[in-house]
């Protein structure tokens, strides 16, 4: 990665547009991924292709692009061709060069052709027929899918194991044909003139599209440990065909820009995952890495505040030097990073980061608040809630933010009956945009009878409130072993809900959290980090029990075993509070309460009494507890709420 190390005037960037291409003397020519294959590899591939070319096809259109890294490092499901839509009654032909790694030792290091319905990967209604790889291994998994009959496969080259010799025979110029012309038959053929593999299904394909009138299917290619130089097609793909003629860049957008950077972080570390999507002539795009960009922060990245990252790119589609394009994006330099799940540039993939698992007891609701940031690529690129047993071996459900999920005992097809959305989620584009910076509150409830409720309230950046309810999920096989945690998918979550000034200057009753109702017979739980000024034992969190309108105050409970309220006063506290741990050593306890992790649970017993349990894990590793059992001041059990206030402290909710 190259940088301009000193801040200059904007004229520096204006001058870039008028300089000759010699400014970019370190730029090298390249293909779609800006990596050139060594000459000896290219020569080998050309030799194979030229000596074993199958028959030429008529009516083909040029579609020239590369799929997979040309250094053979592409793993499975990491690179994809364009989508090719094949209507019922039509035939798709494709021509491409398949480049096999000369060092490959596994037969599956070639490519697979994936058949799916007429949806994008990851879309809510996306469904696959299955996959057919070029290699043929009857004892292995060279084909798979619920709609693929492996008995319909024939090949001129068969492997007994995936370590047999001969994967190199699959390389060269390949013609792929998908034939839907016959009403009662479906045929796939792959051949490079040496190896021919056919799949002949003597029944029509089922229609997996949500719209029964749409009979179109899609196909796309996925390499593994190889790369594909696509050449020709007789069906125009989604995104259009790509000409072999060179093209010049027209515009550029930046990807993977972190929303926040901690003060003092070096530029190379902060923007390690940055890339740019460049649009060229004819509507062709490609993604280039940061190493191909000149980067500069404006005005700097060392002082606090909102900044800009500016990128300059000066290559044609084929990697020739040319007049550059420029793009910029904003980020913020901060002096404090809150607890976060996922990389702040939203680069963490699905299941790539997880929060701590939190237990939800019988008849308990755990409330969690956070800010959701999304890459904006798809509706699924937002928070994900995982319901499971403590060890994770039993997964009760995985719930996405976009009204979709899966889990033991119920599947995605049943989600419509499980999820009750409200708000504007039907306008997915608006919803997705509003989810970048949305404030989210989740309520995870264990009903104690084998069912669970999940309620999510999303306050979008557009001012709209979006909700999502999963009521009565009947998959909790062991209510005493019910946990939840968060994971991400092209997003990140920040637990940045703060009560009180972060310098602990807020005085008593100077700030209040949202109040939450505790239904009869239920327990409501919140977790947070407590930060104290250390001035006195009372300079910590305070719990307020009251009616919804606050007119009736049932009790105010301090962290240091003290409190007051209607019907009982400080003098009675000794009989109401049952502390354990080291609170008798107040000096050690107070020191440990700075950044202590606190869990507060309030139970509405329904008989005019309430229980309050506090578990405080101090910065010394000690656990301190404080219980107020059977507080007998709840004059209206149907109107019991609680919230937090502060006194020379601040709370960050987790």
Secondary structure by P-SEA (a helix, b strand, c coil): cccccccccaaaaaaaaaccccccccccccccccccccaaaaaaaaaaaaacccccccbbbbbbbbccccccccccccccccbbbbcccbbbbbbbbbbccccccccccbbbbbbbccccccccccccccccccccccccccccccccccccccccccccccccccccccccbbbbbbbcccccbbbbbbbcccbbbbbbbccccccccccccccbbbbbcccccbbbbccccccccccccccccbbbbccccccccccccccccccccccccbbbbbbcccbbbbbbcccccccccccccccccbbbbbbbbbccccccccbbbbbbbbbbbcccccccccccccccccccccccbbbbcccbbbbbbbbbbbccccccccbbbbbbccccccccccccccccccccccccccccccccccccccaaaaaaaaacbbbbbbbbbcccccbbbbbbbbbccccbbbbbbbccccccccccccccccccccbbbbcccccccccccccccccccbbbbbcccbbbbbbbbbbbccccccccbbbbbbccccccccccccccccccccccccccccccccccccccaaaaaaaaccbbbbbbbbbcccccbbbbbbbbbccccbbbbbbbccccccccccccccccccccbbbbcc
